[in-house]
Each structure stands twice: as structure tokens, then as C-alpha cells.
Amino acid sequence: YTRPMSPAPADLVNAIELAGRVARLERQLRLPQLPRLVDAGALEGTQVHAQLEFGTFDGRARIEVRVAGEVFLACQRCLKPCGCAVDESASLVVVARDTDEIPGGFEPLLGDPERLSVAELIEEQVLLGLPLVPMHASAAECGAAAAALAADEAEAAAPARVNLTGSGR
């Protein structure tokens, strides 16, 4: 077992301070910066863009998160890389304990609001937006679907074979 590396200091932010300033952060992340996506099978070429808008609600740090990009995963039909679009949004409230009450319309973000990992937050939202079964959008893009389609077309185009030998006794 290898312990995951701790987040880089530049990745850790104070959500309370940013909420007080109503700050906005933008990040562009590639696959090497997203280890949980690698563990989930993401392939080279994966890239996401995130916008985080901090504010307060009922005296708590609030974060409006939007992630968009393309995650490359193995198509479950042909096992070749396929691009899966991700476009996720969430309204989060940072809570220290999972027993804390969450205001309506918000999802909990469990963690220390003074040491919040931006990359882990973005990665979590991307993971939530991944398809359960990644596959190419069309048969033309998918090797397995294209092969099956070609076989079906060949079978349909082949003349019907009739037994004319008369051995039907």
C-alpha cells in the first residue's frame, strides 16, 4: 500500500477567507493532476476546466462548482479510448462533520474549510459526471459496433440459401 501524496501547498485554499472575499478560482487540470481519475481508468488526453465561486450562506463557506471537459475512458464495446464529455455543476457548503445540518439546495462538502484541496474537489465533481458504462457515441466511432454492423449488413445482403436437393423425406 502506497500512501497518496499530500496536496501541494498551492492546491490548498482557505475556503472561509475566499468566501469572505467572494473570490472566483479557475483551474485547468490534466490527467497527471487527477490521480483518482487515473484509478478510475481515465486515459491520456483527459483534460478538465473548473470554475469555483466562493461565497457565504448562513455564515458558512459556500462554493458553486462547475467542471467541464473530456475524460478519455476505455469503450466497453471495443476497449479503445473514447472521449466522454463531462459538464457538472454543484452548490456545496463546507462542513467539518457529516452530522452537520445542510441548508436546502446545497450538497455537503466534508473537510477542513481552512485547508481545502481544490484539485480533490474538482476531481470529485468529475467522477460524479462520468458515465457508468463508457462507450462511443456512434457505431461509426466504435470498432466493435462497426464490426457487428458490417456483419449484420453482410448477412442481410447474402442471398438466401435454399436446399434444392429434395431430401426432405
Salt bridges, closest charged atoms under 4 A:
GLU17 OE2 - ARG21 NH1 2.92
GLU26 OE2 - ARG24 NH2 3.37
GLU26 OE1 - HIS49 NE2 3.00
GLU53 OE2 - ARG24 NH1 3.41
GLU64 OE2 - ARG62 NH1 3.53
ASP87 OD1 - ARG66 NH2 2.84
ASP100 OD1 - ARG97 NH2 3.17
GLU124 OE1 - ARG36 NH2 2.69
